[in-house]
């Protein structure tokens, strides 16, 4: 692969702005969605642990 063919590939036949912005937007959204899922998952685990602790505490106390 020569340097000319690499630059032609990166230019995408004149559609480089559309193609690379689409890739960038897609990757950005995938990262944001993954981070939001991790945050929500963490919050859900904390709620479940809190609920389990309350349940355990009620069972222990008469």
Order of alpha helices (4+ residues) and beta strands (2+ residues): alpha-alpha
